[in-house]
Amino acid sequence: MNPKENSEISVHTLLALRQESDALRVITEKLRVKEMGPADHIRTKHEVKAFVESGDVKAAENLLKVAHERRAQHQAESIKQTQQQGQRMSQ
């Protein structure tokens, strides 16, 4: 998947995608939940399911915000772990 395609997802896109027969899978792929930690991945999937069932605009806005924050946090933690491993190996 093209990373730019995922970064451009909007509330309107989410609202349109929830009409798909496999909306949960499609939306979780667009939100790149596999780039989150395991707990955040599961938590986000539950939030996507709730959004698909409700179709609430506020839920879509929150979902986009939270998914971005969770991916960023997981990426920062991964970078930190890599740096710590590198420091240990150089000692």
Secondary structure as UniProt FT lines:
FT   HELIX           3..7
FT   HELIX           11..17
FT   TURN            18..19
FT   TURN            21..22
FT   HELIX           23..30
FT   TURN            31..32
FT   HELIX           33..35
FT   HELIX           38..54
FT   HELIX           57..90
//
